[in-house]
Amino acid sequence: MTEPLARSVGNLANPASHDISPTQNRVMDAVQGIRAGALESLRQGIELLSSISTEQFTHPCPHAFNATIGQHYRHCLDHFDMFFRQFGSGEINYDLRERHLDLEACPAAALRQSRHFESMISQLDELSFSKPIRLSAGVGNETINLCSTTLARELYYVTAHTIHHFALIAVIGSYLKLCLPRNFGVAPSTVAYLATHTKA
């Protein structure tokens, strides 16, 4: 990852000291869940990429608009990349993301990037998840400021977006008769609901 990105993460990690209020403790509990969800999604992706061939990764699926697993997975990584590249600037615009096309053609490259983002998320300081940032959309003269948001909310979004695309990857995986990780493409809330409402 780029040097500016490493500096941005370093600014959020390991602060010298913090005064923690009861409200902040509750926020930190929620943040731990957001971080855990992001890490679990990436770990599912890592498990998939550790067992898939390049042919399977790049095979178009006629039942999913001829998309490939690689295309969906690269799209997810592009959002994680934009999250890390921009949050240090105080503004995030996912429409400005780069399309790293090499990642959709090579599962080994996507695996390396997934492990890198897994490490980056693990290093983020919990108290910095409340950092205020602006969310924008559009490109060039069409760019508009949408709303104020936080680092926690944006990581939650990127994770939910990833789960959505993992569900589409699961459709392609079924077509290719792949063995997918447990609960791949299923939202944590759905997993929890099924655990409490499914009869043994």
Sequence and secondary structure as in RCSB ss.txt:
>XXXX:A:sequence
MTEPLARSVGNLANPASHDISPTQNRVMDAVQGIRAGALESLRQGIELLSSISTEQFTHPCPHAFNATIGQHYRH
CLDHFDMFFRQFGSGEINYDLRERHLDLEACPAAALRQSRHFESMISQLDELSFSKPIRLSAGVGNETINLCSTT
LARELYYVTAHTIHHFALIAVIGSYLKLCLPRNFGVAPSTVAYLATHTKA
>XXXX:A:secstr
  HHHHHHHHHHSS S     HHHHHHHHHHHHHHHHHHHHHHHHHHHHTT  HHHHT  BGGGTTB HHHHHHH
HHHHHHHHHHHGGGTEE GGG    THHHH HHHHHHHHHHHHHHHHHS GGGGG EEEEEE SGGG EEEEEEE
HHHHHHHHHHHHHHHHHHHHHHHHHTT    TTTT  HHHHHHHHHHS  
